[in-house]
Amino acid sequence: MSATLPPSDGPLHAWRAGLLWFPDPGVPQARHESDGLLVTRRDADGVVRIADVGAFAEVAERWPGVPVTHWPHLCIAPGFVDLHVHYPQTDVIASPAEGLLPWLEHYTFPHEKQFADPVHARETADFFLDELLRNGVTTALCFATAHPESVDAFMQAAQARQLRMVAGKVLQDRHSPDGLRDADTRLSLRQTEDLIRRWHGVERLGYAITPRFAPTSSSEQLHGAGEIAAQFPDVWIQSHLAENLDEIRWVHELFPQARSYLDVYDRAGLLRERAVYAHCIHLEDADRRRMAETGSVAAVSPTSNLFLGSGFFDYAAADRTGLRYGLASDVGGGTSFSPLHTMHAAYTVARQNVGRPGLSLAPGHLWWQHTAGGAQALGLAGTVGNLLPGCEADFIALDPRATPLLARRTAQAETLAEWLFALIVLGDDRLIAHTVVQGQSNLVQNARPQNATIGA
């Protein structure tokens, strides 16, 4: 049984339902309680955190008289963590292309030009965040565009929803179209510093230094980004790495002095804790080990990699070399906001025999990658992605009866692994009955709570 936090004067609330969480956040071994109780409390700093979790019969005794929301037939689980997603590509999702570089040229860049308009940026940010919440995602590491206005709009929208979000202005001073390219490299870096000071650490918001990818940044811009990272050691870094073979050849042409694609970022001072690189498909073990020793992590984006034909993330090589990772939707190259779809795709990718033996990822491991494991990769273990005491109160309520097929299949599950796998393979946004952020239900789809008081 998890220990409770010391009592405080903050308001308390309890939630009775099934529970799913990770007692050891570093280990992908889930615990399930069919009748559990989660107690939340607003602490002195104004943040709502989890105070206690466990079996209802045990936890209820410790919190007599606390108001309780009862969700029969539902299961409370941590809010999902998305390690890599582009909010300006919301309207690019489901756009056909022959590969990554043509897709960027024909769809992504033209759409991103529109984000110089704060009104357009805010409308899209509002829709994007509501779509994340509808799919149970409560924390995400997001790309904005090259326009500072796009960051302001996103942060304002996230702040209004009390969300824990991390985002940054894209740095791209070459090989990009007019209207999206940073015309003045030094100005782009000053804008990055200004945005860090404006938004990083404000309520639940964080900033990420965001070179788009090595080919669209000059050496001056990349090294400038590294200098800013040294100046602000607690901000995040995000970019793309080794996604596509054509992209990798381009990097070698542009940076002939670098040992590898990863080495371009390493030379610029952009590898460290809280550095998240999307894709990381075509890597040598030496680069995986270098990422591991610097604390840099991979954002695995299976629906995007399948859609664009980029390749398959090598889970066995990552585990062998100590490279940490978590799951990401990568919308709009990714084809769904749903973490269920992402987990299903990750399972499919890992199973493929593509010059190496396929492997079968356990359902609990898939779920961990999108919750506690994703939070650990992001440097937020113990803050989000779990239901342990001290974690912030961002969670979802799953309805295993959301569709007739889900109800039929989950009713026959004999183990937790079978039950979770059925949710992953058959679930979609309808599975998410409630999304709760900071103890407030931001979204109600399929279920109505029953309110009572513990002991009443």
N, C-alpha and C positions, 0 to 999 in steps of 0.2 A: 504494500500500500504506500503511495507517495506521501511524503510528509507535507503538512500544510504550512502555509506562510504565516508569519506572526500576525496577530489580529491588527486591524486598523479601523479607522472611523469611516472608511469609504462605504458606499452603498453596496449591498450584496444581492446577488441573484443566483438561482440554481436552475439547472436544466436537466430534466430526467428523460433519458432515451437510451438506446444502445450506444456504446462508445467504442471508438477505434483510435488507438494512438500507439506511440513507440516509447516504451519505458526507458530504453537506452537510445537517445536520438542518433547515436553514431552507428547503430546496428539495425539493419532492415528486418527486424523481427517485431511484428505488430502484436498488440494485445487487444482482445475484444471482450467487452462486457455486454451481455444481452440486456441487462437492466442496470444501467449506470447512472451516476450523478456527477455533473460538472458544476462547480461553484465558481462564480466570477465576482470580482470586486474592483471598484474604482479606487486606485491608490492615490496617495497624496499628490503625485505629479499629474493627476488627471487621466492617466492611462488605465484602461480596464484590462486586468490580467486574470489569469486562471489562479484560483486559490486552492482548489482541491479537485481530485478526480479519482474515480474508482467505482466499485460496486455500490449500488444505491443503499443497501442495508448498512454498509459500513460508513459511508460518507455522510448519510443523513443524520446519523447520531451525533456527528461533530458540528452540525449546523442547524440546530433546532430553531424553528420560527422563520427561516429564510424563505422568501417567496420563490416559488418554483414554477417553471414552465414545463409542462409534461407533453412530450411528443411520442405517444405510443406508436409502435411499428416503425419508427425512424431510427437512424443511427448517426450520432454526432461524430464527425471526423475533423482533423485539422483542415483549415483552408489551404487550397493548393498554392504552390509557389512556382511561378513561371520564370525561368532563368533567362529568357531571351525572346523579345517580342517587339515589333515595330508598330507603334500606334498610328503613324501616318500612312501605314499600308493597310488600314482597315478596308478601304475600298479597292485594294489591289488583289485581295484574296480571290481565288478561283479565276485567275487570268492565265490563259494558256501561253506557253512559250517553249522554245527549243532548248533552253538551258538557262543557267544563272545570268550570264552576261547579257544575252538578248532580252531576258525578262526585266533586268534592271533598266535597260535602254528604252524599251517599248512601253513599260507600264510604271515602274516604280519612280523613276526620276521625274516624269511628267506630273504624276500625282503629288510628289513631295514639294514641287515648286509652289503649290497652292498654300503651303503652310506659312508663307510670309504674311498671310492675312490672319490676324488674330481671331476674327470671328469664325472663319472656317476651322482654324486650329482648335478653338474651344468646342465647337459643335462636334467635331470628330472625337476629341478627347472625352467628352461626355458620353457619346455613344460607345466608344471603345471601353471605357471603364465599366459602364453598365453591362456590356457584353461579358467582360471578365467576371463580374459579380454573378451574372446569370449562370455562368458555368462553374462557379465555386472558386474562382481564383481571387485571392485576397492580397497577395504580394506579387509584384512582377518587376523585372529589370527591363526597362524600356528604352528604345531608341526614339528620339524626337527627329527633327530635321536639322539642316544647317542654320535655320532661322532661330534666333533667340526667342522670338515670339512663340514659337512652337513649344518651347520648354515652359515658358510662363503659363501658357494656356493649359498645358498638361498638369503642372503642379497645382494650379488653382483648382482644377477639376478634382484632382486627387485629394487636396486639402479639404474641399467641401464635403467629401465622402469619408473623411477621417481615415484614409487608407495609408498603409505603409507601402510606398512606391518609390522606386529609384529610376531616374531618367537623366538624359543629358543631350546637349546640343551636338549634332553630328559635325565632326571635323572632316572636311574634304576640300582641299585647295587645288586639286588638279584632276584631269581625266573625268570631269563632271560637267554637265551642261550649265550654261549661263542661267542665273536665277537660283542655282543650287550650289554652285561652286563658291568657296570662300575666296573672294577677290583679293583680300588682304590677309595674309597668314598671321601677322602679328595681331591684327584686330580680332581674328577668330580666337586666338588664345586669350586675349584680354576679355573677350565676351565669355569665354569659359570660366575664367576666374571670377568675373562679376556674377555669373549665374551660381557658382558654388557659394559665394558669400550671401547671395540672395535666398537660396533655397536649401542648401545642405543642412540637415539637422533641424529644420523648421518642423515642429510637431513630428509627424511620422514620415517625413520625406527625406530622401537622400539623393545625392548627385553622382552621376557617372561620367567620367571623362571618356569621350566617345569618338575615336577615329573610326570612320566607316569601315574601311579595311585598308591594308597597306597600299594598294595601288592608287587609291584616291587621296593619299596624303603625301606631301613632300617630306623629305628627311627633316627639313626644318620644322615642319608642323608636328611630326611624330616626336622629335626630340623636345620640342616645346611642350608637348603633352606630358612627356616624361618628367620634365622639370616641374610642371604644375602638380603632377602626382607626388613628387617628393615634397612639395610645399604643403600638400593637403593629404597626409597619410591615411586618413580615415574615409576618404571618398572612394568610390568604386571606379574601375576601369572596365570598359567593354568594347569588344570589336569582333571581327570575324577571322577565322583561321582555317586554312587548309580544307575549304569546302568543296572546291571544284578543280579538276585537273587543269583546265584552261587558265583559271585564275592563278594557280600555282606557277605555271609556266610564265605568266605575265609578271608575277612577283620576282622570279629569278632574273628576268630581263631588266626590270627596273632597279633591282638591288643586287647587282652581281657580286658585291663584296660580302653579302650575308651568307652564312652557312646554310640557312634554311629559311622558310617563311617565318617560323617562330623566332628565329634569330633577329629578324628585322625589328620585331617588338622588343626583344631582349636588349638589343643595342640601344634602343631608345629609352630604356628604363621603365617599360610598361608591363613587366612581369612581377607579380607580388600577390600577397593576400588581397582578396576582394577584386582580383582581376579575372574577368569571366570572358572566355572566348567561345563563340558559337561554332558548332560543327566539329572541328578537330578530327576530321575523317582520315585524311591522307597524311598521317604523321609517322615519323620513325620513332622507335623506342627512345632514342636519345632525347628527342623533343618532349616526349611524354614525361620522361624522368626530369627534364629541366622544369617543366610546368609543375610537377609534383614538389620539387625541392624549393621552388619559389612560392608555392601556395596558390598558383594560378589554377583555374578550374575550367572544365569543358561544359558547355550547355548543349546537351544532346537534342537534336531537332529532327526527329525521324519523319514526320509527315512532310516537312519541307524537303528533306533529302530524297525522299521517294518521289515527290512531285517534280522536282527539278532534275532528277537523275544524277544526283551528286555522288552517291555512294553510301556505304553503311558504316556507322560508328562501330569500332572494335572494342566491345566491352571487355573481352578477355585480356587484350593488350593493356587497356586502362587499368584493370585490376592488377595485372602483373607488374606494372611500373609504378603503381601508387597514385595514378592520376585520378583526382576527385572529379565528380560530375553530377549533374542533375538534369531534369527534363525541361524542355522548352517547346512552345508552340511554333515560334518563329513566324507567326502571322505577319505579312501576307504571303511569303513563300510557303509557309505552313498552311494546311488546308482546313484547320478547325481551331476554334478557341477552346474546345473541350479537352480537359486533361485526360478524360477517358479515352478519347480518340488517340491522343498522344501516347498514352501508355500502351494501348493496343498496337500502335505502329511500332513502338520500341520493342515489344515482344516479337513482332513479325520480323523486324530487322535483325534482331539478335539470333533468330532461328536460321537465318540464311547461311548456306554453305558456299561462301564466295572466296575460294582459295584458302579457307581456314574452316575448321569445324564450327558448325552453328551451336548455339547454346540456348537453353530454355530458362528465361528469367522468371523467378518465382513471383507470383502475384503480389506478395508483401513487399518484395524488393522493388517492383514497379511503382507501387504506391509510395514507398519511402522516397524514391527518386523525385517524386513530384511534391513531397511535403517536407519531412524532417531532413532528408538528404539534400534537397534543394536549398533549404534554409542553411544547412551546414556549408554547402558550397558557396553560398552568398555571404557567409560570415555572420549569419543571424541565427545560429543554433541557440536554442533556449529563449529566443525572442518570438519567432513565428514558426509555422510548420509543424506544430505539435500541440498536445493538450496537457503538457506537464505544468505543474505549479510554477508560476513566474512567467510563463509564455503569455503573450498578448492575446486577448479574447477575440480572435478571428477564427471562425470555424463554420462548418457546413453541416446540414442535416440531410442525410441520404435516405431516399425512399426506395427500397428494393422492390416495391410493388408499383413503381411508376408506370410500367407498361405491362400488358398481359404476359408477354414472353419473359420479362424480367421476373415477374411474380411467380410464374410457373417454374423457372429454372432455379431461382434462389431458394424457393421452398424445398427443393430436392437436394440442396447442397449439404454434404455430409461433413465438410471441414471448412475452416475459415479460408483456406487457400481457394477452395472451389467457389465459395461465396464471393470472394473478392474478384476472382477471375471472371465470374459471370457478370459482375458489375462493370469490369473493364471492357469486356468484349461486347456486351449488349447495351451498355449505358450510354447516355448522352445528356444534354442539358436537362432533360425531364427527370433525371435521377436526383438533381439538386433541388430538394424541397425548400430549403431555406439557406441563405447565406447571411451569416452574422458577422458584423464588423464592430469591434469595440463594444460588444455586448448588445448591439442593436441589430435587429433583423432588417437588412437592407432589401431583401427580396423574399417574397413568399409566392410560391408557385402552386404547390400541390397539397399542402397540408395546413391544418389549423391547430394552433397550440391549445392545450388545456391548462389553465392557470390554477394554482393552488398554493399552499404553504406547507413547508416541511413540518410534519407533526400534526397538521390539521386533520 
